[in-house]
Amino acid sequence: MSFVVEIQPEILPKTDNSVGIDLGIKTFATFSDGTKVDAPKPLKKRIKKLRKLSKSLSHKTKGSKRYEKARIRVAKFHGKLKDTLDRFST
């Protein structure tokens, strides 16, 4: 399927106020004026768990069955973390 839509673009009024946003892990967002927004609690918990899973993976011998299990666990959890980040950032 494809859709073709024609719209008239709206021209927004110009302002001198502009703010830059830096998204991070420890502080969820930092604005250019110095305002910081902390990360939500569920995000902090999931980052802590990802750190633990990654550390566990690094202690395994590459190529072993346990390494593969741990690698898959980290990959699955990383996908969940990405979903969480997307949900909080929109």
C-alpha positions in Angstrom: 0.0 0.0 0.0 1.1 3.5 -0.6 -0.6 6.8 0.3 -0.1 10.1 -1.3 -1.2 13.1 0.8 -0.9 16.7 -0.1 -0.7 19.2 2.7 -0.1 22.9 3.0 2.9 23.4 5.4 2.3 25.8 8.3 4.8 28.5 8.8 5.6 28.9 12.4 6.4 32.3 13.9 10.1 32.9 14.4 11.4 33.3 18.0 14.8 34.0 19.5 14.2 31.3 22.2 15.9 28.1 21.4 16.8 25.2 23.7 19.2 22.3 23.0 18.4 18.9 24.5 21.0 16.2 25.4 19.5 12.8 26.1 21.5 10.6 28.4 21.3 7.7 30.8 22.0 9.1 34.3 20.1 12.3 33.6 17.3 11.5 31.1 17.5 15.0 29.5 19.7 18.0 30.0 18.6 21.3 28.5 21.1 23.9 27.2 19.9 26.3 30.0 21.1 23.8 32.6 17.8 22.2 33.6 18.1 18.5 34.2 15.4 15.9 34.1 16.1 12.7 36.0 15.5 9.3 34.5 12.3 7.6 35.6 12.6 4.8 38.2 11.7 1.9 35.9 14.4 3.0 33.5 17.0 3.2 36.3 16.1 -0.4 37.5 16.4 -1.8 33.9 19.8 -0.1 33.3 21.0 -1.7 36.6 19.8 -5.1 35.5 21.4 -4.7 32.0 24.7 -3.9 33.7 24.4 -7.0 35.9 23.6 -9.2 32.8 26.5 -7.8 30.8 28.9 -8.3 33.7 27.7 -11.9 34.0 28.2 -12.4 30.2 31.8 -11.1 30.4 32.7 -13.7 33.0 31.7 -16.6 30.7 34.1 -18.4 28.3 33.4 -17.4 24.7 31.9 -20.2 22.6 30.4 -22.1 25.6 26.7 -23.0 25.9 26.5 -20.8 29.0 28.0 -17.9 27.1 25.4 -18.3 24.4 22.5 -18.4 26.9 23.9 -15.3 28.7 24.4 -13.5 25.3 20.8 -14.2 24.3 19.6 -13.0 27.7 21.5 -9.7 27.3 20.2 -9.3 23.7 16.5 -9.8 24.7 16.8 -7.5 27.7 18.5 -4.9 25.6 15.5 -4.9 23.3 13.2 -4.4 26.3 15.4 -1.5 27.5 15.2 0.1 24.0 11.4 -0.1 24.1 11.4 1.5 27.6 13.6 4.3 26.4 11.3 4.9 23.4 8.2 4.9 25.6 9.7 7.5 28.0 11.1 9.8 25.3 7.9 10.3 23.4 
